[in-house]
Amino acid sequence: MTNCDCCVNYVYDDEYDCYTCLVNLDEDEMRRFITGDNYNCPYFRNDDEYELARKQ
């Protein structure tokens, strides 16, 4: 299971005063995410600022 807190798509929304995902999941993806059926988000991207620097 992916950790949304570490994803670049998980951002703070000032209007709703909470964190939200920028990706619009379809119904099947949302059901798997909510029920926790070993959902591995295909849109997960690690929010690692130094990833590119380590590759150089």
PDB file of N, CA, C and O in Angstrom:
ATOM      1  N   MET A   1       0.841  -1.189   0.000  1.00  0.00           N
ATOM      2  CA  MET A   1       0.000   0.000   0.000  1.00  0.00           C
ATOM      3  C   MET A   1       0.884   1.250   0.000  1.00  0.00           C
ATOM      4  O   MET A   1       1.866   1.318   0.739  1.00  0.00           O
ATOM      5  N   THR A   2       0.542   2.209  -0.807  1.00  0.00           N
ATOM      6  CA  THR A   2       1.339   3.422  -0.903  1.00  0.00           C
ATOM      7  C   THR A   2       0.977   4.391   0.221  1.00  0.00           C
ATOM      8  O   THR A   2      -0.125   4.335   0.767  1.00  0.00           O
ATOM      9  N   ASN A   3       1.885   5.254   0.551  1.00  0.00           N
ATOM     10  CA  ASN A   3       1.682   6.242   1.592  1.00  0.00           C
ATOM     11  C   ASN A   3       1.436   7.590   0.934  1.00  0.00           C
ATOM     12  O   ASN A   3       2.362   8.196   0.394  1.00  0.00           O
ATOM     13  N   CYS A   4       0.220   8.052   0.973  1.00  0.00           N
ATOM     14  CA  CYS A   4      -0.147   9.312   0.309  1.00  0.00           C
ATOM     15  C   CYS A   4       0.646  10.502   0.837  1.00  0.00           C
ATOM     16  O   CYS A   4       0.892  11.459   0.101  1.00  0.00           O
ATOM     17  N   ASP A   5       1.046  10.451   2.098  1.00  0.00           N
ATOM     18  CA  ASP A   5       1.793  11.570   2.674  1.00  0.00           C
ATOM     19  C   ASP A   5       3.110  11.826   1.954  1.00  0.00           C
ATOM     20  O   ASP A   5       3.637  12.936   2.019  1.00  0.00           O
ATOM     21  N   CYS A   6       3.649  10.826   1.272  1.00  0.00           N
ATOM     22  CA  CYS A   6       4.931  10.955   0.576  1.00  0.00           C
ATOM     23  C   CYS A   6       4.759  11.195  -0.917  1.00  0.00           C
ATOM     24  O   CYS A   6       5.747  11.182  -1.651  1.00  0.00           O
ATOM     25  N   CYS A   7       3.547  11.410  -1.383  1.00  0.00           N
ATOM     26  CA  CYS A   7       3.274  11.533  -2.815  1.00  0.00           C
ATOM     27  C   CYS A   7       3.207  13.006  -3.232  1.00  0.00           C
ATOM     28  O   CYS A   7       2.686  13.844  -2.496  1.00  0.00           O
ATOM     29  N   VAL A   8       3.738  13.312  -4.418  1.00  0.00           N
ATOM     30  CA  VAL A   8       3.703  14.690  -4.913  1.00  0.00           C
ATOM     31  C   VAL A   8       2.283  15.121  -5.287  1.00  0.00           C
ATOM     32  O   VAL A   8       2.006  16.317  -5.382  1.00  0.00           O
ATOM     33  N   ASN A   9       1.384  14.160  -5.498  1.00  0.00           N
ATOM     34  CA  ASN A   9       0.001  14.486  -5.854  1.00  0.00           C
ATOM     35  C   ASN A   9      -0.868  14.814  -4.633  1.00  0.00           C
ATOM     36  O   ASN A   9      -2.018  15.223  -4.789  1.00  0.00           O
ATOM     37  N   TYR A  10      -0.337  14.640  -3.440  1.00  0.00           N
ATOM     38  CA  TYR A  10      -1.064  14.886  -2.198  1.00  0.00           C
ATOM     39  C   TYR A  10      -0.682  16.275  -1.694  1.00  0.00           C
ATOM     40  O   TYR A  10       0.387  16.455  -1.112  1.00  0.00           O
ATOM     41  N   VAL A  11      -1.553  17.254  -1.918  1.00  0.00           N
ATOM     42  CA  VAL A  11      -1.230  18.648  -1.616  1.00  0.00           C
ATOM     43  C   VAL A  11      -2.269  19.267  -0.687  1.00  0.00           C
ATOM     44  O   VAL A  11      -3.399  18.791  -0.583  1.00  0.00           O
ATOM     45  N   TYR A  12      -1.862  20.329  -0.021  1.00  0.00           N
ATOM     46  CA  TYR A  12      -2.755  21.031   0.892  1.00  0.00           C
ATOM     47  C   TYR A  12      -3.668  21.957   0.097  1.00  0.00           C
ATOM     48  O   TYR A  12      -3.199  22.727  -0.742  1.00  0.00           O
ATOM     49  N   ASP A  13      -4.957  21.884   0.358  1.00  0.00           N
ATOM     50  CA  ASP A  13      -5.964  22.708  -0.309  1.00  0.00           C
ATOM     51  C   ASP A  13      -6.453  23.764   0.676  1.00  0.00           C
ATOM     52  O   ASP A  13      -7.147  23.447   1.642  1.00  0.00           O
ATOM     53  N   ASP A  14      -6.084  25.030   0.425  1.00  0.00           N
ATOM     54  CA  ASP A  14      -6.475  26.121   1.321  1.00  0.00           C
ATOM     55  C   ASP A  14      -7.983  26.303   1.391  1.00  0.00           C
ATOM     56  O   ASP A  14      -8.516  26.666   2.439  1.00  0.00           O
ATOM     57  N   GLU A  15      -8.667  26.056   0.298  1.00  0.00           N
ATOM     58  CA  GLU A  15     -10.117  26.245   0.260  1.00  0.00           C
ATOM     59  C   GLU A  15     -10.834  25.274   1.190  1.00  0.00           C
ATOM     60  O   GLU A  15     -11.767  25.658   1.896  1.00  0.00           O
ATOM     61  N   TYR A  16     -10.394  24.002   1.192  1.00  0.00           N
ATOM     62  CA  TYR A  16     -11.024  22.986   2.040  1.00  0.00           C
ATOM     63  C   TYR A  16     -10.318  22.818   3.378  1.00  0.00           C
ATOM     64  O   TYR A  16     -10.817  22.121   4.261  1.00  0.00           O
ATOM     65  N   ASP A  17      -9.153  23.458   3.534  1.00  0.00           N
ATOM     66  CA  ASP A  17      -8.378  23.404   4.762  1.00  0.00           C
ATOM     67  C   ASP A  17      -7.977  21.970   5.130  1.00  0.00           C
ATOM     68  O   ASP A  17      -8.042  21.571   6.293  1.00  0.00           O
ATOM     69  N   CYS A  18      -7.566  21.214   4.122  1.00  0.00           N
ATOM     70  CA  CYS A  18      -7.109  19.845   4.344  1.00  0.00           C
ATOM     71  C   CYS A  18      -6.271  19.398   3.151  1.00  0.00           C
ATOM     72  O   CYS A  18      -6.203  20.085   2.132  1.00  0.00           O
ATOM     73  N   TYR A  19      -5.641  18.248   3.290  1.00  0.00           N
ATOM     74  CA  TYR A  19      -4.851  17.685   2.194  1.00  0.00           C
ATOM     75  C   TYR A  19      -5.764  16.910   1.254  1.00  0.00           C
ATOM     76  O   TYR A  19      -6.684  16.221   1.695  1.00  0.00           O
ATOM     77  N   THR A  20      -5.503  17.027  -0.042  1.00  0.00           N
ATOM     78  CA  THR A  20      -6.284  16.314  -1.045  1.00  0.00           C
ATOM     79  C   THR A  20      -5.354  15.762  -2.125  1.00  0.00           C
ATOM     80  O   THR A  20      -4.217  16.206  -2.283  1.00  0.00           O
ATOM     81  N   CYS A  21      -5.870  14.791  -2.853  1.00  0.00           N
ATOM     82  CA  CYS A  21      -5.116  14.197  -3.952  1.00  0.00           C
ATOM     83  C   CYS A  21      -5.503  14.915  -5.239  1.00  0.00           C
ATOM     84  O   CYS A  21      -6.683  15.155  -5.493  1.00  0.00           O
ATOM     85  N   LEU A  22      -4.507  15.254  -6.048  1.00  0.00           N
ATOM     86  CA  LEU A  22      -4.762  15.950  -7.307  1.00  0.00           C
ATOM     87  C   LEU A  22      -5.298  15.013  -8.388  1.00  0.00           C
ATOM     88  O   LEU A  22      -5.840  15.478  -9.391  1.00  0.00           O
ATOM     89  N   VAL A  23      -5.155  13.707  -8.197  1.00  0.00           N
ATOM     90  CA  VAL A  23      -5.568  12.722  -9.189  1.00  0.00           C
ATOM     91  C   VAL A  23      -7.026  12.355  -8.954  1.00  0.00           C
ATOM     92  O   VAL A  23      -7.429  12.068  -7.827  1.00  0.00           O
ATOM     93  N   ASN A  24      -7.807  12.364 -10.013  1.00  0.00           N
ATOM     94  CA  ASN A  24      -9.196  11.938  -9.920  1.00  0.00           C
ATOM     95  C   ASN A  24      -9.262  10.439 -10.163  1.00  0.00           C
ATOM     96  O   ASN A  24      -9.115   9.978 -11.295  1.00  0.00           O
ATOM     97  N   LEU A  25      -9.483   9.682  -9.095  1.00  0.00           N
ATOM     98  CA  LEU A  25      -9.576   8.232  -9.203  1.00  0.00           C
ATOM     99  C   LEU A  25     -10.941   7.845  -9.753  1.00  0.00           C
ATOM    100  O   LEU A  25     -11.943   8.496  -9.459  1.00  0.00           O
ATOM    101  N   ASP A  26     -10.976   6.789 -10.549  1.00  0.00           N
ATOM    102  CA  ASP A  26     -12.270   6.310 -11.027  1.00  0.00           C
ATOM    103  C   ASP A  26     -12.947   5.525  -9.900  1.00  0.00           C
ATOM    104  O   ASP A  26     -12.347   5.328  -8.843  1.00  0.00           O
ATOM    105  N   GLU A  27     -14.172   5.080 -10.110  1.00  0.00           N
ATOM    106  CA  GLU A  27     -14.951   4.427  -9.051  1.00  0.00           C
ATOM    107  C   GLU A  27     -14.263   3.181  -8.514  1.00  0.00           C
ATOM    108  O   GLU A  27     -14.225   2.971  -7.301  1.00  0.00           O
ATOM    109  N   ASP A  28     -13.720   2.354  -9.398  1.00  0.00           N
ATOM    110  CA  ASP A  28     -13.066   1.120  -8.966  1.00  0.00           C
ATOM    111  C   ASP A  28     -11.814   1.412  -8.146  1.00  0.00           C
ATOM    112  O   ASP A  28     -11.576   0.775  -7.120  1.00  0.00           O
ATOM    113  N   GLU A  29     -11.007   2.385  -8.604  1.00  0.00           N
ATOM    114  CA  GLU A  29      -9.797   2.750  -7.871  1.00  0.00           C
ATOM    115  C   GLU A  29     -10.153   3.331  -6.505  1.00  0.00           C
ATOM    116  O   GLU A  29      -9.490   3.031  -5.512  1.00  0.00           O
ATOM    117  N   MET A  30     -11.181   4.151  -6.450  1.00  0.00           N
ATOM    118  CA  MET A  30     -11.584   4.758  -5.184  1.00  0.00           C
ATOM    119  C   MET A  30     -12.086   3.698  -4.201  1.00  0.00           C
ATOM    120  O   MET A  30     -11.784   3.763  -3.010  1.00  0.00           O
ATOM    121  N   ARG A  31     -12.844   2.731  -4.694  1.00  0.00           N
ATOM    122  CA  ARG A  31     -13.341   1.661  -3.817  1.00  0.00           C
ATOM    123  C   ARG A  31     -12.175   0.867  -3.235  1.00  0.00           C
ATOM    124  O   ARG A  31     -12.158   0.580  -2.038  1.00  0.00           O
ATOM    125  N   ARG A  32     -11.198   0.510  -4.075  1.00  0.00           N
ATOM    126  CA  ARG A  32     -10.033  -0.240  -3.594  1.00  0.00           C
ATOM    127  C   ARG A  32      -9.227   0.588  -2.599  1.00  0.00           C
ATOM    128  O   ARG A  32      -8.713   0.050  -1.618  1.00  0.00           O
ATOM    129  N   PHE A  33      -9.114   1.882  -2.841  1.00  0.00           N
ATOM    130  CA  PHE A  33      -8.369   2.756  -1.942  1.00  0.00           C
ATOM    131  C   PHE A  33      -9.060   2.852  -0.584  1.00  0.00           C
ATOM    132  O   PHE A  33      -8.412   2.718   0.454  1.00  0.00           O
ATOM    133  N   ILE A  34     -10.358   3.080  -0.591  1.00  0.00           N
ATOM    134  CA  ILE A  34     -11.104   3.259   0.658  1.00  0.00           C
ATOM    135  C   ILE A  34     -11.172   1.966   1.465  1.00  0.00           C
ATOM    136  O   ILE A  34     -11.028   1.989   2.687  1.00  0.00           O
ATOM    137  N   THR A  35     -11.390   0.844   0.791  1.00  0.00           N
ATOM    138  CA  THR A  35     -11.503  -0.427   1.513  1.00  0.00           C
ATOM    139  C   THR A  35     -10.148  -1.000   1.875  1.00  0.00           C
ATOM    140  O   THR A  35     -10.074  -1.914   2.697  1.00  0.00           O
ATOM    141  N   GLY A  36      -9.073  -0.493   1.289  1.00  0.00           N
ATOM    142  CA  GLY A  36      -7.735  -0.955   1.624  1.00  0.00           C
ATOM    143  C   GLY A  36      -7.413  -2.316   1.051  1.00  0.00           C
ATOM    144  O   GLY A  36      -6.637  -3.057   1.654  1.00  0.00           O
ATOM    145  N   ASP A  37      -7.971  -2.672  -0.078  1.00  0.00           N
ATOM    146  CA  ASP A  37      -7.726  -3.969  -0.711  1.00  0.00           C
ATOM    147  C   ASP A  37      -6.369  -4.007  -1.400  1.00  0.00           C
ATOM    148  O   ASP A  37      -6.288  -4.195  -2.614  1.00  0.00           O
ATOM    149  N   ASN A  38      -5.288  -3.827  -0.611  1.00  0.00           N
ATOM    150  CA  ASN A  38      -3.926  -3.825  -1.157  1.00  0.00           C
ATOM    151  C   ASN A  38      -3.816  -2.917  -2.373  1.00  0.00           C
ATOM    152  O   ASN A  38      -3.254  -3.303  -3.398  1.00  0.00           O
ATOM    153  N   TYR A  39      -4.344  -1.736  -2.254  1.00  0.00           N
ATOM    154  CA  TYR A  39      -4.347  -0.783  -3.365  1.00  0.00           C
ATOM    155  C   TYR A  39      -2.968  -0.162  -3.518  1.00  0.00           C
ATOM    156  O   TYR A  39      -2.462   0.477  -2.596  1.00  0.00           O
ATOM    157  N   ASN A  40      -2.368  -0.350  -4.675  1.00  0.00           N
ATOM    158  CA  ASN A  40      -1.113   0.301  -5.031  1.00  0.00           C
ATOM    159  C   ASN A  40      -1.428   1.347  -6.091  1.00  0.00           C
ATOM    160  O   ASN A  40      -1.700   1.017  -7.246  1.00  0.00           O
ATOM    161  N   CYS A  41      -1.389   2.579  -5.697  1.00  0.00           N
ATOM    162  CA  CYS A  41      -1.782   3.671  -6.572  1.00  0.00           C
ATOM    163  C   CYS A  41      -0.860   3.765  -7.790  1.00  0.00           C
ATOM    164  O   CYS A  41       0.354   3.898  -7.637  1.00  0.00           O
ATOM    165  N   PRO A  42      -1.425   3.696  -8.994  1.00  0.00           N
ATOM    166  CA  PRO A  42      -0.586   3.803 -10.198  1.00  0.00           C
ATOM    167  C   PRO A  42      -0.080   5.226 -10.439  1.00  0.00           C
ATOM    168  O   PRO A  42       0.797   5.433 -11.278  1.00  0.00           O
ATOM    169  N   TYR A  43      -0.617   6.199  -9.718  1.00  0.00           N
ATOM    170  CA  TYR A  43      -0.236   7.597  -9.893  1.00  0.00           C
ATOM    171  C   TYR A  43       0.757   8.068  -8.834  1.00  0.00           C
ATOM    172  O   TYR A  43       1.165   9.230  -8.839  1.00  0.00           O
ATOM    173  N   PHE A  44       1.148   7.173  -7.925  1.00  0.00           N
ATOM    174  CA  PHE A  44       2.056   7.540  -6.841  1.00  0.00           C
ATOM    175  C   PHE A  44       3.413   7.948  -7.399  1.00  0.00           C
ATOM    176  O   PHE A  44       4.022   7.227  -8.188  1.00  0.00           O
ATOM    177  N   ARG A  45       3.869   9.117  -6.972  1.00  0.00           N
ATOM    178  CA  ARG A  45       5.220   9.599  -7.290  1.00  0.00           C
ATOM    179  C   ARG A  45       5.832  10.102  -5.999  1.00  0.00           C
ATOM    180  O   ARG A  45       5.275  10.977  -5.337  1.00  0.00           O
ATOM    181  N   ASN A  46       6.970   9.553  -5.646  1.00  0.00           N
ATOM    182  CA  ASN A  46       7.629   9.900  -4.397  1.00  0.00           C
ATOM    183  C   ASN A  46       8.025  11.378  -4.405  1.00  0.00           C
ATOM    184  O   ASN A  46       8.599  11.873  -5.375  1.00  0.00           O
ATOM    185  N   ASP A  47       7.714  12.057  -3.332  1.00  0.00           N
ATOM    186  CA  ASP A  47       8.036  13.481  -3.188  1.00  0.00           C
ATOM    187  C   ASP A  47       9.435  13.618  -2.599  1.00  0.00           C
ATOM    188  O   ASP A  47       9.605  14.119  -1.487  1.00  0.00           O
ATOM    189  N   ASP A  48      10.421  13.172  -3.346  1.00  0.00           N
ATOM    190  CA  ASP A  48      11.804  13.177  -2.899  1.00  0.00           C
ATOM    191  C   ASP A  48      12.561  14.243  -3.689  1.00  0.00           C
ATOM    192  O   ASP A  48      12.898  14.044  -4.856  1.00  0.00           O
ATOM    193  N   GLU A  49      12.821  15.366  -3.043  1.00  0.00           N
ATOM    194  CA  GLU A  49      13.474  16.488  -3.704  1.00  0.00           C
ATOM    195  C   GLU A  49      14.878  16.137  -4.187  1.00  0.00           C
ATOM    196  O   GLU A  49      15.367  16.718  -5.156  1.00  0.00           O
ATOM    197  N   TYR A  50      15.521  15.194  -3.519  1.00  0.00           N
ATOM    198  CA  TYR A  50      16.925  14.903  -3.806  1.00  0.00           C
ATOM    199  C   TYR A  50      17.112  13.700  -4.718  1.00  0.00           C
ATOM    200  O   TYR A  50      18.249  13.302  -4.970  1.00  0.00           O
ATOM    201  N   GLU A  51      16.035  13.108  -5.220  1.00  0.00           N
ATOM    202  CA  GLU A  51      16.126  11.933  -6.070  1.00  0.00           C
ATOM    203  C   GLU A  51      16.978  12.204  -7.310  1.00  0.00           C
ATOM    204  O   GLU A  51      17.844  11.400  -7.656  1.00  0.00           O
ATOM    205  N   LEU A  52      16.739  13.317  -7.970  1.00  0.00           N
ATOM    206  CA  LEU A  52      17.486  13.649  -9.179  1.00  0.00           C
ATOM    207  C   LEU A  52      18.960  13.911  -8.858  1.00  0.00           C
ATOM    208  O   LEU A  52      19.836  13.512  -9.625  1.00  0.00           O
ATOM    209  N   ALA A  53      19.240  14.569  -7.745  1.00  0.00           N
ATOM    210  CA  ALA A  53      20.620  14.883  -7.369  1.00  0.00           C
ATOM    211  C   ALA A  53      21.418  13.616  -7.105  1.00  0.00           C
ATOM    212  O   ALA A  53      22.610  13.566  -7.410  1.00  0.00           O
ATOM    213  N   ARG A  54      20.782  12.587  -6.542  1.00  0.00           N
ATOM    214  CA  ARG A  54      21.495  11.334  -6.258  1.00  0.00           C
ATOM    215  C   ARG A  54      21.865  10.599  -7.538  1.00  0.00           C
ATOM    216  O   ARG A  54      22.834   9.839  -7.551  1.00  0.00           O
ATOM    217  N   LYS A  55      21.120  10.809  -8.608  1.00  0.00           N
ATOM    218  CA  LYS A  55      21.382  10.117  -9.869  1.00  0.00           C
ATOM    219  C   LYS A  55      22.559  10.723 -10.625  1.00  0.00           C
ATOM    220  O   LYS A  55      23.123  10.081 -11.512  1.00  0.00           O
ATOM    221  N   GLN A  56      22.929  11.940 -10.285  1.00  0.00           N
ATOM    222  CA  GLN A  56      23.997  12.622 -11.014  1.00  0.00           C
ATOM    223  C   GLN A  56      25.355  12.177 -10.550  1.00  0.00           C
ATOM    224  O   GLN A  56      26.369  12.654 -11.060  1.00  0.00           O
TER     225      GLN A  56
END
